[in-house]
């Protein structure tokens, strides 16, 4: 993950059965080792300060080392995968491990952290909390003029920015699309959030379906009148929803909300593969807006809206799910019953609140559910059907995008299809009987959702996955427990509603935990994460203020899933683009560490991303990343061109906005020696300098990895 620390003092201790031989290391006191009751105790040095990183590692062969303890200014803690106990109080702490036959070697390291200046710390934070920093976000960030102290716990300036972001109006994808599509749409937002009317000032910019079968394309006359080529605004229907997503992710002011929604959508996955009507936009945008609207709301609301969403019902095949019919030998579909537990809430193994496995008396993991539970739960999700197109009492058919059925409004219940038999829950209790009515069946579903929501696994299960999406791939037990506690209690650092599932405090806990903020952890080789390819591409689009004058300002990226294996609404399965527990072959797997994003990192996609960024820099949204052979969106490099005559100034700026001040001396020198000899007398010369620098930086580990 992060670069290997250099020039660290070390201590080495050897344990061979009952023989303990401590060896002194340079610059540190020798380790004290004692044995009591078959346990080996290794005295830890006193905890240091946040500008110092200390670690303890073990090995069986003096070659392969794994961490068993670390301190970065907040006391010694253990870390996955080797959860050695840390015992003691105050400065008198020790690692404890059962005495084993054979050899164990221990070594300790201590090294000062180089730290980050204020602007670099802000840029690094924005890499985690948005789809990428921009100059405006950095320049306007709270405390940006503070010469030091922005990284001081409890990180008040970062929390101030989070609070400001959470207070911004919601940028709804559905609203954006409706304002620019069917001129007949009228405002129904009082009954359905963001079911707004068409905005005549926009004209018809995005395609839509009318009367079930007829697709209406953007108004080419409006395009021509505005000086655009009619062909430039001719998007496919399937492209429409992606264009809306790219536009909002790249330009919306509520950057944190959009980044949080993307993280949540990778837990509650709904993709084109397995869905019907993939070229209808509104049904997908309505689904995605669940996460946009509730990003800082409550997890239980997300769970409920996802369950009753007809697109999810179609995707996981419980739409029109019927109770058992013994006469014909049919049974309720079990797909959603399985995935709502395995992927959306509790996972397959019982967890402690720090994310570690609970184990039985034999040391084996304890399953959260079995096949009998799936059969029981499947009975609950029966009787759900699409709303009628007319939506009596809600609105008229013409006010939503209908393409062979209403996949926009929440599903209705047909009680004659619902199984009202008693159901045994995961804890062995039984759901109380419900009236055999539509309302009773819906109440039963909600009662089970409450049961799942209150399961003790949900906090640590969701905590780990959201942490992985934003900050680090291998969060420590302390980190997971802090975020799980925020989920469970609904508070963090004095803020929050006090309600279980408060996602506002969950995201605060993720972004404000010391494990996400302290620069000293860059010296931990298990810290950090590979950034998602889509996020890396959008980082360039955001920081260099991409514009597209010939396409109504829209950003028609095209078929990125074929280039970088990632695009909105294009997850290949309900298991997301990559799995949380993916371990790439090599040193990470050897150390039992995880890196989800490496699952889609191949020779093909690695080259694809490099080519995608290079194309964006040199040609704009064209060719491999666009639907045309010419650009439909260009980066604005005028600011960078104004700096490019001075190579050092240019590199300093790009280091800030692209690599958060983490460029190594070696890579900085390579960039300088490559760029500096190039001509810089004309604007064209300086633009060439900038484009080459941007293309090269996209290949560096400091850009591709957060640490």
C-alpha positions as CSV (number, residue, x, y, z in Angstrom):
1,X,0.0,0.0,0.0
2,X,2.2,2.9,1.3
3,X,5.9,3.1,0.5
4,X,8.4,1.1,2.6
5,X,9.7,3.3,5.5
6,X,13.4,4.0,5.3
7,X,16.2,4.5,7.9
8,X,14.3,3.0,10.8
9,X,16.1,2.0,14.0
10,X,15.4,-1.6,15.0
11,X,15.2,-4.0,17.9
12,X,15.3,-7.8,17.4
13,X,14.2,-10.4,19.8
14,X,14.3,-14.2,19.3
15,X,12.1,-16.8,20.9
16,X,13.0,-20.4,20.6
17,X,10.7,-22.6,22.7
18,X,11.6,-21.4,26.3
19,X,14.8,-19.7,25.3
20,X,14.4,-15.9,25.0
21,X,17.4,-13.9,23.9
22,X,16.8,-10.1,23.6
23,X,19.1,-8.2,21.2
24,X,19.6,-4.5,21.4
25,X,18.9,-2.3,18.4
26,X,20.4,1.0,17.3
27,X,18.9,4.0,18.9
28,X,16.3,2.1,21.0
29,X,16.3,0.2,24.3
30,X,16.4,-3.5,24.1
31,X,13.2,-5.5,24.4
32,X,12.3,-7.1,27.6
33,X,10.7,-10.6,27.2
34,X,9.1,-12.6,30.0
35,X,7.2,-15.8,30.1
36,X,4.3,-16.5,32.5
37,X,1.7,-19.2,32.4
38,X,2.8,-20.2,28.9
39,X,2.4,-16.7,27.6
40,X,5.2,-14.6,26.1
41,X,5.2,-10.9,27.0
42,X,7.2,-8.4,24.9
43,X,7.5,-5.0,26.5
44,X,6.5,-2.2,24.2
45,X,8.3,1.1,24.1
46,X,6.3,4.1,25.4
47,X,3.8,5.5,22.9
48,X,5.1,8.3,20.8
49,X,3.6,11.5,19.3
50,X,1.6,11.8,16.0
51,X,4.8,12.8,14.2
52,X,6.4,9.4,15.0
53,X,5.5,6.0,13.7
54,X,6.4,2.9,15.7
55,X,5.8,-0.7,14.9
56,X,6.4,-4.2,16.1
57,X,6.7,-7.1,13.6
58,X,7.3,-10.8,13.8
59,X,8.7,-13.5,11.5
60,X,9.5,-17.2,11.5
61,X,12.4,-16.9,9.0
62,X,13.8,-13.4,9.3
63,X,12.7,-12.7,5.7
64,X,8.9,-12.5,5.8
65,X,7.7,-10.0,8.4
66,X,4.2,-9.1,9.5
67,X,3.0,-6.4,11.8
68,X,1.7,-7.3,15.2
69,X,1.5,-3.9,16.8
70,X,1.8,-0.2,15.9
71,X,1.7,3.3,17.5
72,X,1.2,6.6,15.6
73,X,0.6,8.8,18.5
74,X,-2.6,7.3,19.9
75,X,-1.2,4.4,21.9
76,X,-0.2,0.9,20.8
77,X,-2.8,-1.1,18.9
78,X,-3.0,-4.4,17.1
79,X,-3.9,-4.7,13.4
80,X,-5.2,-7.4,11.1
81,X,-4.4,-10.1,10.3
82,X,-2.3,-10.8,13.5
83,X,-4.4,-9.8,16.4
84,X,-2.0,-10.2,19.3
85,X,-3.3,-9.0,22.6
86,X,-1.9,-5.8,23.9
87,X,-2.0,-5.8,27.7
88,X,-1.0,-3.3,30.4
89,X,-1.8,0.3,31.4
90,X,-0.2,3.6,30.6
91,X,3.4,3.3,29.4
92,X,3.7,-0.3,30.7
93,X,2.2,-2.2,27.8
94,X,3.3,-5.4,26.2
95,X,2.4,-7.8,23.4
96,X,1.1,-11.1,24.6
97,X,1.3,-14.3,22.6
98,X,1.2,-18.0,23.5
99,X,4.7,-19.6,23.8
100,X,5.1,-21.8,20.7
101,X,7.6,-24.5,19.7
102,X,9.8,-23.3,16.9
103,X,11.3,-19.9,16.3
104,X,9.6,-16.5,16.5
105,X,11.6,-13.4,15.7
106,X,10.4,-9.9,16.7
107,X,11.7,-6.5,15.6
108,X,10.6,-3.0,16.3
109,X,10.9,0.2,14.2
110,X,10.6,3.8,15.0
111,X,10.8,6.6,12.4
112,X,9.7,10.3,12.4
113,X,7.0,11.2,9.9
114,X,7.8,13.9,7.3
115,X,4.2,15.2,7.7
116,X,2.2,17.2,5.2
117,X,1.7,21.0,5.0
118,X,-1.8,22.5,5.4
119,X,-2.7,22.6,1.7
120,X,-1.4,19.0,1.0
121,X,-3.3,17.7,4.0
122,X,-6.5,19.3,2.6
123,X,-5.8,17.8,-0.8
124,X,-5.3,14.4,0.7
125,X,-8.6,14.7,2.6
126,X,-10.5,15.7,-0.5
127,X,-9.1,12.6,-2.3
128,X,-11.0,10.6,0.3
129,X,-14.1,12.8,0.8
130,X,-14.9,13.6,-2.9
131,X,-14.3,12.5,-6.4
132,X,-11.1,14.6,-6.3
133,X,-9.9,18.0,-5.1
134,X,-10.3,21.2,-7.0
135,X,-8.4,24.4,-6.7
136,X,-11.6,26.1,-5.4
137,X,-12.2,23.5,-2.8
138,X,-8.6,23.7,-1.6
139,X,-8.5,27.5,-1.6
140,X,-11.8,27.9,0.3
141,X,-11.2,25.1,2.8
142,X,-11.6,26.0,6.5
143,X,-8.2,26.7,8.0
144,X,-6.3,26.8,4.7
145,X,-4.3,29.8,5.8
146,X,-3.3,28.0,9.0
147,X,0.4,27.4,8.8
148,X,0.2,24.3,11.1
149,X,-2.1,22.4,13.2
150,X,-4.7,21.4,10.7
151,X,-3.9,17.7,11.4
152,X,-4.2,18.1,15.2
153,X,-6.8,15.8,16.8
154,X,-9.8,16.1,16.7
155,X,-9.4,17.7,13.3
156,X,-11.8,20.6,13.8
157,X,-11.2,22.2,10.4
158,X,-12.0,19.0,8.6
159,X,-15.2,18.5,10.6
160,X,-16.2,22.1,9.8
161,X,-16.0,21.3,6.1
162,X,-18.0,18.1,6.6
163,X,-20.7,20.1,8.4
164,X,-20.8,22.7,5.6
165,X,-21.1,20.0,3.0
166,X,-23.8,18.2,4.8
167,X,-25.8,21.4,5.0
168,X,-25.8,22.0,1.2
169,X,-28.9,21.3,-0.9
170,X,-29.1,17.8,-2.3
171,X,-28.0,17.5,-6.0
172,X,-30.5,14.9,-7.2
173,X,-29.7,12.9,-10.4
174,X,-33.4,12.4,-11.1
175,X,-34.1,16.1,-10.8
176,X,-31.2,17.0,-13.1
177,X,-32.6,14.5,-15.7
178,X,-36.3,15.6,-15.4
179,X,-35.4,19.3,-15.8
180,X,-33.7,18.4,-19.1
181,X,-35.9,15.8,-20.7
182,X,-39.7,15.4,-21.2
183,X,-41.3,18.9,-21.6
184,X,-44.6,17.4,-20.3
185,X,-43.1,16.6,-16.9
186,X,-44.7,18.7,-14.1
187,X,-43.6,19.3,-10.5
188,X,-44.8,16.5,-8.2
189,X,-42.1,16.8,-5.7
190,X,-44.5,17.2,-2.8
191,X,-45.5,13.6,-3.2
192,X,-42.3,12.1,-4.5
193,X,-38.9,13.7,-3.8
194,X,-37.2,15.3,-6.8
195,X,-40.1,14.4,-9.2
196,X,-39.7,18.0,-10.4
197,X,-41.1,19.5,-13.6
198,X,-39.3,20.1,-16.8
199,X,-37.3,23.4,-17.0
200,X,-38.2,25.1,-20.3
201,X,-34.9,27.2,-20.1
202,X,-33.0,24.0,-20.7
203,X,-34.8,22.8,-23.7
204,X,-34.7,19.0,-24.4
205,X,-31.1,17.9,-23.7
206,X,-31.6,14.3,-22.7
207,X,-33.6,11.5,-24.3
208,X,-36.6,9.9,-22.6
209,X,-39.2,7.2,-23.3
210,X,-42.9,8.2,-23.9
211,X,-46.0,6.0,-24.0
212,X,-44.0,2.8,-23.3
213,X,-42.3,2.5,-26.6
214,X,-41.4,5.8,-28.3
215,X,-38.0,7.2,-27.5
216,X,-37.7,11.0,-27.8
217,X,-34.2,12.3,-28.5
218,X,-32.7,15.7,-27.5
219,X,-34.0,18.6,-29.5
220,X,-31.5,18.9,-32.3
221,X,-33.1,22.2,-33.5
222,X,-32.2,23.7,-30.1
223,X,-28.7,22.4,-30.5
224,X,-28.3,23.9,-34.0
225,X,-29.8,27.2,-32.8
226,X,-27.2,27.3,-30.0
227,X,-24.4,26.8,-32.5
228,X,-23.9,23.1,-31.9
229,X,-23.7,20.2,-34.3
230,X,-26.9,18.2,-34.1
231,X,-24.9,15.0,-34.0
232,X,-23.2,16.1,-30.8
233,X,-26.4,15.9,-28.7
234,X,-27.6,12.5,-30.1
235,X,-27.0,10.3,-27.1
236,X,-28.2,6.7,-26.9
237,X,-30.9,6.1,-24.3
238,X,-28.7,3.9,-22.3
239,X,-26.0,6.6,-22.3
240,X,-28.4,9.1,-20.7
241,X,-28.3,7.9,-17.1
242,X,-24.5,7.7,-17.2
243,X,-24.1,11.2,-18.6
244,X,-26.3,12.5,-15.7
245,X,-24.1,10.6,-13.2
246,X,-20.8,11.9,-14.7
247,X,-22.2,15.5,-14.7
248,X,-23.2,15.4,-11.0
249,X,-20.1,13.5,-9.8
250,X,-17.9,16.0,-11.6
251,X,-19.6,19.4,-11.0
252,X,-22.1,19.1,-8.0
253,X,-21.3,21.4,-5.1
254,X,-22.3,18.7,-2.5
255,X,-19.2,16.8,-3.3
256,X,-19.1,14.8,-0.1
257,X,-22.7,13.7,-0.5
258,X,-22.0,12.4,-4.0
259,X,-18.9,10.5,-2.9
260,X,-20.8,9.0,0.0
261,X,-23.7,8.0,-2.3
262,X,-21.2,6.2,-4.6
263,X,-19.8,4.3,-1.7
264,X,-23.3,3.2,-0.5
265,X,-24.3,2.2,-4.0
266,X,-21.4,-0.3,-4.1
267,X,-23.0,-2.1,-1.1
268,X,-26.6,-2.0,-2.4
269,X,-25.5,-2.8,-6.0
270,X,-27.9,-2.6,-8.9
271,X,-26.3,-2.9,-12.4
272,X,-27.4,-3.1,-16.0
273,X,-26.3,-6.8,-16.1
274,X,-29.4,-8.7,-14.8
275,X,-31.7,-5.7,-15.2
276,X,-34.3,-5.1,-17.8
277,X,-35.0,-1.9,-19.7
278,X,-31.4,-0.7,-19.3
279,X,-31.9,2.1,-21.7
280,X,-34.6,3.7,-19.5
281,X,-33.0,6.4,-17.4
282,X,-35.5,7.4,-14.7
283,X,-35.8,4.0,-13.0
284,X,-32.0,3.8,-12.5
285,X,-31.7,7.5,-11.4
286,X,-34.6,7.0,-8.9
287,X,-32.8,4.0,-7.4
288,X,-29.4,5.8,-7.2
289,X,-31.1,8.9,-5.6
290,X,-31.9,6.7,-2.6
291,X,-28.3,6.9,-1.6
292,X,-28.0,10.6,-2.6
293,X,-31.0,11.6,-0.5
294,X,-30.1,9.4,2.5
295,X,-26.3,9.7,2.4
296,X,-26.4,11.6,5.7
297,X,-29.8,10.2,6.8
298,X,-30.5,6.8,8.3
299,X,-29.3,3.4,7.1
300,X,-32.8,1.9,7.9
301,X,-34.4,4.3,5.5
302,X,-32.0,3.1,2.8
303,X,-32.7,-0.5,3.6
304,X,-36.5,0.1,3.3
305,X,-36.4,2.1,0.1
306,X,-34.1,-0.4,-1.6
307,X,-36.3,-3.3,-0.6
308,X,-39.5,-1.7,-2.1
309,X,-37.8,-0.4,-5.2
310,X,-39.1,-2.1,-8.3
311,X,-35.7,-2.0,-10.1
312,X,-34.2,-3.9,-7.2
313,X,-37.2,-6.3,-7.3
314,X,-36.5,-6.9,-11.0
315,X,-32.7,-7.2,-10.5
316,X,-32.8,-9.7,-7.6
317,X,-35.9,-11.5,-9.0
318,X,-38.4,-11.0,-6.1
319,X,-40.7,-8.8,-8.1
320,X,-44.0,-10.8,-8.5
321,X,-42.6,-13.3,-6.0
322,X,-45.4,-15.7,-4.9
323,X,-45.9,-17.8,-1.9
324,X,-45.4,-21.5,-2.1
325,X,-47.9,-23.5,-4.2
326,X,-47.7,-27.1,-3.2
327,X,-50.1,-28.1,-6.0
328,X,-47.7,-27.1,-8.8
329,X,-44.6,-27.4,-6.7
330,X,-43.4,-23.8,-6.7
331,X,-41.6,-22.0,-3.9
332,X,-40.8,-18.3,-3.2
333,X,-37.7,-16.9,-4.9
334,X,-34.8,-16.9,-2.5
335,X,-32.5,-14.4,-4.3
336,X,-33.2,-11.3,-2.3
337,X,-33.6,-13.2,0.9
338,X,-29.9,-14.3,0.6
339,X,-28.4,-11.1,-0.7
340,X,-30.1,-8.7,1.8
341,X,-28.3,-10.7,4.5
342,X,-25.0,-11.6,2.8
343,X,-24.3,-8.4,1.1
344,X,-26.5,-5.6,2.4
345,X,-26.5,-6.0,6.2
346,X,-24.9,-8.8,8.2
347,X,-22.5,-10.8,6.1
348,X,-22.0,-14.6,6.5
349,X,-20.0,-14.7,9.7
350,X,-20.7,-13.4,13.2
351,X,-18.5,-10.5,14.0
352,X,-17.2,-8.7,17.1
353,X,-17.7,-5.0,17.0
354,X,-14.1,-4.5,15.9
355,X,-14.7,-6.5,12.8
356,X,-12.9,-9.7,14.0
357,X,-14.6,-13.0,13.7
358,X,-16.5,-14.5,16.6
359,X,-15.4,-18.1,17.1
360,X,-17.0,-21.2,18.7
361,X,-15.3,-23.4,21.3
362,X,-13.3,-25.1,18.6
363,X,-12.0,-21.9,17.1
364,X,-14.3,-21.9,14.1
365,X,-16.3,-19.0,12.7
366,X,-20.0,-18.8,13.5
367,X,-22.4,-18.4,10.6
368,X,-24.9,-15.6,10.7
369,X,-27.6,-17.7,8.9
370,X,-28.1,-21.0,7.2
371,X,-30.2,-22.3,4.3
372,X,-33.2,-22.8,6.5
373,X,-33.0,-19.1,7.4
374,X,-33.0,-18.2,3.7
375,X,-36.1,-20.4,3.1
376,X,-37.9,-18.6,6.0
377,X,-36.9,-15.1,4.9
378,X,-37.9,-15.8,1.2
379,X,-41.5,-16.2,2.5
380,X,-41.4,-12.6,3.8
381,X,-40.6,-11.1,0.4
382,X,-43.7,-12.4,-1.4
383,X,-46.5,-10.4,-3.0
384,X,-44.5,-7.4,-4.1
385,X,-45.6,-6.1,-7.5
386,X,-45.1,-3.0,-9.7
387,X,-47.3,0.0,-9.1
388,X,-50.0,0.6,-11.6
389,X,-49.0,3.0,-14.4
390,X,-51.7,5.5,-13.5
391,X,-50.7,5.6,-9.9
392,X,-54.1,6.7,-8.6
393,X,-53.6,9.4,-6.0
394,X,-49.9,9.8,-6.8
395,X,-49.8,11.3,-10.3
396,X,-50.7,10.6,-13.9
397,X,-48.8,8.2,-16.1
398,X,-47.3,10.9,-18.3
399,X,-45.4,12.4,-15.3
400,X,-42.9,9.5,-15.1
401,X,-40.9,7.6,-17.7
402,X,-42.9,4.5,-18.5
403,X,-41.4,1.8,-20.6
404,X,-43.5,-1.4,-20.3
405,X,-44.5,-1.0,-16.7
406,X,-43.9,1.3,-13.8
407,X,-40.4,0.8,-12.5
408,X,-40.2,4.2,-10.8
409,X,-42.6,4.2,-7.9
410,X,-42.2,1.9,-4.9
411,X,-43.7,-1.6,-5.3
412,X,-47.3,-2.3,-4.1
413,X,-48.4,-5.4,-2.2
414,X,-50.8,-8.1,-3.5
415,X,-51.7,-9.8,-0.3
416,X,-53.2,-12.9,-2.1
417,X,-49.6,-13.7,-3.2
418,X,-48.0,-13.1,0.2
419,X,-47.1,-15.9,2.6
420,X,-48.7,-15.1,6.0
421,X,-47.4,-18.2,7.8
422,X,-45.3,-17.7,11.0
423,X,-41.6,-17.1,10.3
424,X,-38.7,-17.9,12.5
425,X,-36.1,-15.1,12.7
426,X,-32.4,-15.4,12.9
427,X,-32.3,-15.3,16.7
428,X,-34.9,-18.0,16.9
429,X,-37.8,-15.7,17.8
430,X,-41.0,-15.7,15.7
431,X,-42.6,-12.7,13.9
432,X,-46.0,-11.9,15.4
433,X,-49.0,-12.7,13.2
434,X,-50.0,-9.9,10.8
435,X,-53.4,-9.1,9.4
436,X,-53.8,-10.9,6.1
437,X,-54.1,-7.6,4.2
438,X,-51.9,-5.5,2.0
439,X,-51.0,-3.3,5.0
440,X,-50.3,-6.4,7.1
441,X,-48.0,-7.9,4.6
442,X,-46.0,-4.6,4.2
443,X,-45.8,-4.4,8.0
444,X,-44.3,-7.9,8.2
445,X,-41.7,-6.9,5.7
446,X,-40.8,-3.8,7.7
447,X,-40.7,-5.9,10.9
448,X,-38.1,-8.2,9.4
449,X,-36.1,-5.2,8.1
450,X,-36.1,-3.8,11.6
451,X,-34.9,-7.2,12.8
452,X,-32.0,-7.1,10.3
453,X,-31.2,-3.5,11.0
454,X,-30.9,-4.2,14.8
455,X,-28.6,-7.2,14.3
456,X,-25.3,-6.7,16.0
457,X,-23.3,-7.5,12.9
458,X,-24.6,-4.5,10.9
459,X,-22.4,-1.9,12.5
460,X,-19.0,-3.6,11.9
461,X,-20.1,-5.1,8.6
462,X,-21.1,-1.8,7.1
463,X,-18.3,0.1,8.8
464,X,-15.6,-2.0,7.2
465,X,-17.0,-1.7,3.7
466,X,-17.5,2.0,3.8
467,X,-14.0,2.5,5.2
468,X,-12.6,0.5,2.4
469,X,-14.4,2.7,-0.2
470,X,-13.1,5.9,1.2
471,X,-9.9,5.7,3.1
472,X,-8.0,2.3,3.7
473,X,-8.3,-1.3,2.5
474,X,-7.2,-2.9,5.8
475,X,-8.7,-0.8,8.6
476,X,-7.5,-1.8,12.1
477,X,-9.9,-3.2,14.7
478,X,-9.8,0.1,16.5
479,X,-10.9,1.9,13.4
480,X,-13.7,-0.5,12.6
481,X,-14.9,-0.4,16.2
482,X,-15.0,3.4,16.3
483,X,-17.1,3.5,13.1
484,X,-19.4,0.7,14.2
485,X,-19.9,2.5,17.5
486,X,-20.9,5.6,15.6
487,X,-23.4,3.5,13.7
488,X,-24.8,1.8,16.8
489,X,-25.0,4.9,19.0
490,X,-25.8,7.6,16.4
491,X,-23.1,9.9,17.8
492,X,-19.5,10.8,17.1
493,X,-17.4,13.4,18.8
494,X,-20.4,15.1,20.3
495,X,-22.5,15.3,17.1
496,X,-25.4,13.1,15.8
497,X,-29.0,12.3,16.3
498,X,-28.4,9.6,18.8
499,X,-30.3,7.2,16.6
500,X,-28.9,3.9,15.5
501,X,-27.9,4.0,11.8
502,X,-27.2,7.7,11.6
503,X,-25.0,7.8,8.5
504,X,-23.9,11.4,9.0
505,X,-21.9,10.4,12.0
506,X,-20.8,7.2,10.3
507,X,-19.1,9.2,7.6
508,X,-17.7,11.6,10.1
509,X,-16.2,8.7,12.0
510,X,-14.6,7.3,8.9
511,X,-13.1,10.6,7.7
512,X,-12.1,12.0,11.1
513,X,-10.6,8.9,12.7
514,X,-6.9,9.3,13.3
515,X,-6.3,6.3,11.1
516,X,-7.6,8.3,8.2
517,X,-6.0,11.6,9.1
518,X,-2.5,11.1,10.6
519,X,0.3,11.4,8.0
520,X,2.6,9.2,10.1
521,X,0.7,6.2,9.0
522,X,2.2,6.6,5.5
523,X,5.2,4.7,7.0
524,X,2.9,1.6,7.6
525,X,3.3,-0.6,4.6
526,X,-0.2,-2.1,5.1
527,X,-1.9,1.4,5.2
528,X,-3.8,3.1,2.4
529,X,-5.7,1.9,-0.6
530,X,-5.5,1.6,-4.4
531,X,-7.9,4.2,-5.7
532,X,-10.8,3.2,-7.9
533,X,-10.0,3.7,-11.6
534,X,-13.2,5.7,-12.2
535,X,-12.3,8.0,-9.3
536,X,-8.8,8.5,-10.7
537,X,-10.2,9.5,-14.1
538,X,-12.7,11.9,-12.5
539,X,-10.0,13.4,-10.4
540,X,-8.5,14.8,-13.6
541,X,-11.9,16.0,-14.9
542,X,-12.6,17.8,-11.7
543,X,-9.3,19.5,-10.9
544,X,-8.9,20.7,-14.4
545,X,-12.5,21.9,-14.7
546,X,-13.6,20.0,-17.7
547,X,-16.1,21.7,-20.0
548,X,-18.2,20.6,-23.0
549,X,-19.6,23.5,-24.9
550,X,-21.0,21.5,-27.8
551,X,-23.1,19.1,-25.7
552,X,-25.1,21.5,-23.5
553,X,-22.3,21.3,-21.0
554,X,-22.8,17.6,-20.5
555,X,-20.0,15.1,-20.2
556,X,-20.6,12.2,-22.5
557,X,-18.0,9.7,-21.3
558,X,-18.7,6.5,-23.0
559,X,-18.1,2.7,-22.4
560,X,-15.7,3.2,-19.6
561,X,-16.6,-0.2,-18.3
562,X,-14.9,-1.6,-21.4
563,X,-11.8,0.5,-20.9
564,X,-11.2,0.5,-17.1
565,X,-13.8,-2.1,-15.9
566,X,-15.8,0.5,-14.1
567,X,-18.7,2.8,-15.0
568,X,-21.8,3.9,-13.2
569,X,-24.7,1.4,-13.4
570,X,-22.4,-1.1,-14.9
571,X,-21.4,-3.4,-12.0
572,X,-21.1,-6.9,-13.5
573,X,-23.0,-8.5,-10.6
574,X,-24.6,-7.8,-7.2
575,X,-21.1,-8.4,-5.8
576,X,-19.9,-5.1,-7.1
577,X,-17.0,-4.4,-9.4
578,X,-14.7,-6.0,-6.8
579,X,-15.2,-7.9,-3.5
580,X,-14.3,-6.6,-0.1
581,X,-12.1,-9.6,0.7
582,X,-10.2,-9.7,-2.5
583,X,-6.5,-10.6,-2.0
584,X,-4.3,-10.1,-5.1
585,X,-1.6,-12.7,-5.7
586,X,1.8,-11.7,-4.3
587,X,3.0,-9.9,-1.2
588,X,-0.5,-8.7,-0.2
589,X,-1.9,-12.2,-0.2
590,X,1.3,-13.5,1.5
591,X,0.6,-11.1,4.3
592,X,-3.1,-11.9,4.4
593,X,-4.1,-8.3,3.4
594,X,-6.9,-7.1,1.2
595,X,-7.1,-4.8,-1.7
596,X,-10.5,-4.9,-3.4
597,X,-9.7,-2.6,-6.3
598,X,-6.9,-5.0,-7.5
599,X,-9.7,-7.4,-8.6
600,X,-10.3,-5.3,-11.7
601,X,-6.6,-4.2,-12.0
602,X,-5.2,-6.2,-14.9
603,X,-2.7,-5.6,-17.6
604,X,-5.6,-4.6,-19.8
605,X,-7.3,-2.3,-17.4
606,X,-4.1,-0.7,-16.2
607,X,-3.2,0.2,-19.7
608,X,-6.8,1.2,-20.3
609,X,-6.8,3.7,-17.5
610,X,-3.4,5.2,-18.5
611,X,-4.7,5.6,-22.0
612,X,-8.0,7.0,-20.8
613,X,-6.3,9.7,-18.8
614,X,-3.8,10.4,-21.6
615,X,-6.7,10.7,-24.1
616,X,-8.5,13.1,-21.7
617,X,-5.4,15.2,-21.4
618,X,-4.5,15.4,-25.0
619,X,-7.8,14.9,-26.9
620,X,-10.6,15.3,-24.4
621,X,-13.7,13.1,-24.3
622,X,-13.0,11.3,-27.5
623,X,-12.0,8.0,-29.1
624,X,-11.6,5.4,-26.4
625,X,-13.5,7.3,-23.7
626,X,-16.1,9.1,-25.9
627,X,-18.7,8.3,-28.5
628,X,-17.1,10.5,-31.2
629,X,-13.7,10.7,-32.9
630,X,-13.5,14.3,-31.8
631,X,-13.7,15.9,-28.4
632,X,-17.0,16.4,-26.6
633,X,-15.3,17.8,-23.5
634,X,-11.9,19.3,-22.8
635,X,-9.8,20.0,-19.7
636,X,-9.1,23.6,-19.0
637,X,-5.3,23.8,-18.6
638,X,-5.0,27.6,-18.8
639,X,-4.0,28.0,-15.1
640,X,-1.3,25.3,-15.4
641,X,0.0,26.8,-18.7
642,X,0.4,30.1,-16.8
643,X,2.8,28.3,-14.4
644,X,4.6,26.1,-16.9
645,X,7.5,28.3,-17.7
646,X,8.9,27.6,-14.3
647,X,9.2,23.8,-14.1
648,X,9.5,23.7,-10.3
649,X,6.5,25.8,-9.8
650,X,4.5,23.7,-12.2
651,X,5.5,20.4,-10.4
652,X,4.8,21.9,-7.0
653,X,1.2,22.8,-8.2
654,X,0.6,19.4,-9.7
655,X,2.0,17.7,-6.7
656,X,-0.6,19.5,-4.6
657,X,-3.7,18.9,-6.7
658,X,-2.9,15.4,-8.0
659,X,-0.7,13.7,-5.4
660,X,-1.4,15.7,-2.2
661,X,2.2,16.7,-1.6
662,X,3.4,13.2,-1.6
663,X,5.7,13.2,-4.6
664,X,8.9,11.4,-3.8
665,X,12.2,13.2,-4.3
666,X,13.1,10.6,-6.9
667,X,9.9,11.0,-9.0
668,X,10.0,14.8,-8.6
669,X,13.6,14.8,-10.0
670,X,12.5,12.5,-12.9
671,X,9.6,14.9,-13.8
672,X,11.9,17.9,-13.6
673,X,14.6,16.4,-15.8
674,X,11.9,15.4,-18.3
675,X,10.0,18.7,-18.4
676,X,12.7,21.3,-17.8
677,X,14.6,20.9,-21.1
678,X,11.4,21.4,-23.1
679,X,10.7,24.8,-24.8
680,X,8.5,27.2,-22.8
681,X,8.6,30.4,-24.8
682,X,5.1,30.2,-26.3
683,X,1.7,29.3,-24.9
684,X,1.7,26.2,-27.1
685,X,5.1,25.2,-25.7
686,X,3.8,25.6,-22.2
687,X,0.6,23.6,-22.9
688,X,2.8,20.7,-24.2
689,X,4.8,20.8,-21.0
690,X,1.7,20.6,-18.9
691,X,0.1,17.8,-20.9
692,X,3.3,15.7,-20.7
693,X,3.5,16.3,-16.9
694,X,-0.1,15.3,-16.4
695,X,0.3,12.1,-18.5
696,X,3.4,11.1,-16.5
697,X,1.9,11.8,-13.1
698,X,-1.0,9.6,-13.8
699,X,1.4,6.6,-13.8
700,X,3.0,7.3,-10.4
701,X,2.1,5.4,-7.3
702,X,1.6,8.7,-5.4
703,X,-1.4,9.4,-7.7
704,X,-2.8,5.9,-7.9
705,X,-2.7,5.1,-4.1
706,X,-4.0,7.0,-1.1
707,X,-1.9,6.6,2.0
